[in-house]
Amino acid sequence: AGATFSFNGAVGARTEERGYRSAFVIMEGQYVEGVGGGVCQVSGTLYNCALLADLAITCVHPHSLPVSYVAPSFDAMVSSASDLRFANTLSAPVTLRMTADGKYLKAEIYGVKGEFDIRRRSETLSSIPKEVEYLPDPALPLGEERVDTWGRDGLVSEGWLEYFADGELVRTLRIRRDTYK
């Protein structure tokens, strides 16, 4: 009780020497290869578990682009400069447990049962149309086009927590508003 958890403090640096491999990461609004790509799926899973356990999120950062593995405004981007941190403001200790089997990742937080059942809700407020950039390519015949990268529309979203007691909605809390390119 009262302690703060730091994802970067627990996981450490994502380096090849520590066993991390190269995969896609988002850097400056682009998907590029980088060591430790995919670790945000771990931080995002833990973030959502902490929200549902009613722990106090003290530091979280959204991605610059939408991700496919979690609803908008429920992602948790981590890097050497960005951390996920949360505090146990409950009256008793909690235990974090994460498991992975190569296909699924599972986060569990054990502790005293809170007075509310908490549900998450993601709401997309607007869409941001993808930009098309045309670049000259002298290798293509006149009038032909080649698509190098398929874009996705961005969006503006909000993340909400809904608190239920005895099946009745008693409180709604907007926790985030994010813009994804």
Number of C-alpha atoms within 10 A of each C-alpha: 11 11 12 15 16 16 19 18 11 8 10 11 14 18 13 11 8 9 9 16 15 14 14 14 19 17 13 9 12 12 13 13 14 17 16 19 19 16 18 21 19 19 23 22 20 24 25 17 17 21 18 19 22 21 18 15 18 13 13 19 16 21 21 17 20 21 17 9 12 15 17 26 26 28 26 24 21 21 17 9 6 15 19 23 19 20 18 19 15 18 11 10 13 16 8 13 11 12 10 10 7 6 5 7 13 13 18 14 16 11 13 12 10 12 11 19 17 18 14 18 16 18 14 16 12 11 14 13 12 13 11 9 5 9 8 7 11 7 6 10 8 8 5 7 12 9 7 6 7 7 11 13 13 18 19 18 21 19 20 19 19 17 20 16 12 9 9 10 14 11 12 15 12 13 14 16 17 20 21 19 19
